[in-house]
Every structure is written in C-alpha cells, then in structure tokens.
Amino acid sequence: MRLKLGIREHFDAAHYLPGHESCGRMHGHTYRVEVVIEGELEGNILMDFAELRRVVREVLAEYDHAVLNELMEYPSAENLCTQIFRKLRSRLEHPLRVRLWEGEGKWVQVEG
C-alpha cells in the first residue's frame, strides 16, 4: 500500500525579477512550502513527522529573511521551488513533491 505523508512550513523573503514589468522592484512574500513524501509502509510509520520537519526547516533556513537574488540568479517561484526540491531530494530517500505558494492563491509544484 502506497502512502503519502506531508508537512507545511513557511518563510519570509524579498526578491525582484530583473526585467519583469511588475516584479522588477524589490518586494517581499511569505512563502508557504508543502512537502509530501510517498512510499510503502514498512513497519508502523513511513517517516517520523518530526524528522521530516527538521530536514525541511534546515533547508528553508537559508531562504528565511533573505534577499533571494543573493542566492540565485533569477528567483522566480518556479526556480525557487526547483532549488528547494533538489536540496530536499538529496536528503530524503522517498519520492517527493514540493509545492511552493508565493503569497496567497499562487503556487508552483515540482515532483519526482
């Protein structure tokens, strides 16, 4: 039986998108990040929630209260989600889905 297990976290950061008409000026967002792992149940749990939360918080700490342009060339939601996904994928054994909300009502998702 395949199970999915997930958590949500958030961080605040500033960025600007060079050359973008409305997002070309420095501004900030509260980003919400949902991380879902998937796998077969072996024993009684897929992964301890606390352990998943610890790994996710360690990865997101780099972005919290940062200027994202100092961390990546073009910090669009798509590029940010992809970068977070890659960092988590290198630390987690299970198939993974990362969904990133930029404010309310706008999100991007990477999975694999």
VOMAR-390079 format. One record per residue (C-alpha): residue in three letters; x, y, z; residue number from 1. Coordinates in Angstrom, 2 decimals. Last residue first. Layout:
% residues N
{node 'ALA',{X,Y,Z},NUM} ...
END
This chain:
% residues 112
{node 'GLY',{9.70,13.20,-8.74},112} {node 'GLU',{7.69,16.27,-8.02},111} {node 'VAL',{7.80,20.01,-8.55},110} {node 'GLN',{4.89,22.35,-7.80},109} {node 'VAL',{4.14,26.05,-8.30},108} {node 'TRP',{1.71,28.19,-6.38},107} {node 'LYS',{-0.34,31.37,-6.41},106} {node 'GLY',{-3.50,31.80,-4.29},105} {node 'GLU',{-1.99,33.62,-1.35},104} {node 'GLY',{1.63,34.69,-1.13},103} {node 'GLU',{4.10,32.78,-3.28},102} {node 'TRP',{2.98,29.23,-2.58},101} {node 'LEU',{5.56,26.47,-3.07},100} {node 'ARG',{4.59,22.83,-3.62},99} {node 'VAL',{7.28,20.19,-3.18},98} {node 'ARG',{6.60,16.55,-4.03},97} {node 'LEU',{8.96,13.72,-3.15},96} {node 'PRO',{9.74,10.10,-3.84},95} {node 'HIS',{11.38,8.80,-0.65},94} {node 'GLU',{15.02,8.75,0.43},93} {node 'LEU',{15.31,12.35,1.63},92} {node 'ARG',{18.45,14.49,1.81},91} {node 'SER',{19.40,14.94,-1.86},90} {node 'ARG',{15.72,15.29,-2.75},89} {node 'LEU',{15.38,18.12,-0.22},88} {node 'LYS',{18.09,20.21,-1.90},87} {node 'ARG',{16.71,19.48,-5.36},86} {node 'PHE',{13.15,20.38,-4.34},85} {node 'ILE',{14.28,23.66,-2.76},84} {node 'GLN',{16.05,24.62,-6.00},83} {node 'THR',{13.05,23.67,-8.13},82} {node 'CYS',{10.67,25.65,-5.91},81} {node 'LEU',{12.94,28.72,-6.11},80} {node 'ASN',{13.26,28.46,-9.89},79} {node 'GLU',{9.50,28.21,-10.41},78} {node 'ALA',{8.70,30.92,-7.86},77} {node 'SER',{11.08,33.22,-9.72},76} {node 'PRO',{14.42,33.96,-8.10},75} {node 'TYR',{16.52,34.70,-11.20},74} {node 'GLU',{20.26,34.41,-10.48},73} {node 'MET',{20.06,32.62,-7.15},72} {node 'LEU',{21.09,33.19,-3.53},71} {node 'GLU',{21.73,36.96,-3.47},70} {node 'ASN',{18.60,37.47,-5.59},69} {node 'LEU',{16.68,35.70,-2.81},68} {node 'VAL',{17.18,38.57,-0.40},67} {node 'ALA',{16.96,36.60,2.82},66} {node 'HIS',{14.52,36.63,5.74},65} {node 'ASP',{14.21,32.83,5.55},64} {node 'TYR',{15.95,31.41,2.47},63} {node 'GLU',{18.86,29.55,4.05},62} {node 'ALA',{16.60,28.33,6.89},61} {node 'LEU',{14.43,26.54,4.31},60} {node 'VAL',{16.82,23.58,4.02},59} {node 'GLU',{17.18,23.09,7.77},58} {node 'ARG',{13.43,23.56,8.25},57} {node 'VAL',{12.70,20.81,5.71},56} {node 'VAL',{15.08,18.36,7.37},55} {node 'ARG',{13.68,19.04,10.86},54} {node 'ARG',{10.06,18.80,9.65},53} {node 'LEU',{10.74,15.40,8.06},52} {node 'GLU',{12.35,14.20,11.30},51} {node 'ALA',{9.47,15.48,13.43},50} {node 'PHE',{6.89,13.86,11.16},49} {node 'ASP',{8.62,10.46,11.60},48} {node 'MET',{8.77,8.68,8.28},47} {node 'LEU',{6.59,5.97,6.66},46} {node 'ILE',{5.43,4.69,10.04},45} {node 'ASN',{4.43,1.32,11.53},44} {node 'GLY',{6.68,-1.23,9.91},43} {node 'GLU',{7.45,-0.76,6.26},42} {node 'LEU',{4.70,1.32,4.70},41} {node 'GLU',{5.44,1.79,1.04},40} {node 'GLY',{6.33,5.25,-0.13},39} {node 'GLU',{5.47,8.86,-0.73},38} {node 'ILE',{6.87,12.12,0.60},37} {node 'VAL',{4.97,15.40,0.64},36} {node 'VAL',{6.50,18.82,1.28},35} {node 'GLU',{4.28,21.90,1.38},34} {node 'VAL',{6.06,25.25,1.38},33} {node 'ARG',{4.41,28.55,2.17},32} {node 'TYR',{6.23,31.69,1.06},31} {node 'THR',{5.51,34.98,2.79},30} {node 'HIS',{6.47,37.47,0.16},29} {node 'GLY',{8.65,40.51,-0.27},28} {node 'HIS',{9.35,43.30,-2.75},27} {node 'MET',{12.32,44.72,-4.64},26} {node 'ARG',{11.24,46.21,-7.97},25} {node 'GLY',{11.17,44.17,-11.19},24} {node 'CYS',{8.00,42.35,-10.17},23} {node 'SER',{5.53,44.41,-12.23},22} {node 'GLU',{7.23,44.63,-15.61},21} {node 'HIS',{9.81,41.86,-15.21},20} {node 'GLY',{13.29,42.82,-16.47},19} {node 'PRO',{15.09,41.62,-13.36},18} {node 'LEU',{12.74,39.71,-11.03},17} {node 'TYR',{12.94,41.13,-7.53},16} {node 'HIS',{13.28,39.40,-4.21},15} {node 'ALA',{12.47,39.51,-0.50},14} {node 'ALA',{11.93,36.61,1.88},13} {node 'ASP',{9.59,35.24,4.52},12} {node 'PHE',{9.42,31.54,5.35},11} {node 'HIS',{6.75,28.89,5.67},10} {node 'GLU',{6.27,25.24,6.60},9} {node 'ARG',{3.76,22.58,5.66},8} {node 'ILE',{4.06,18.85,6.27},7} {node 'GLY',{3.37,15.69,4.33},6} {node 'LEU',{2.90,11.94,4.29},5} {node 'LYS',{1.71,9.94,1.31},4} {node 'LEU',{1.13,6.21,1.48},3} {node 'ARG',{1.44,3.42,-1.02},2} {node 'MET',{0.00,0.00,0.00},1} 
END
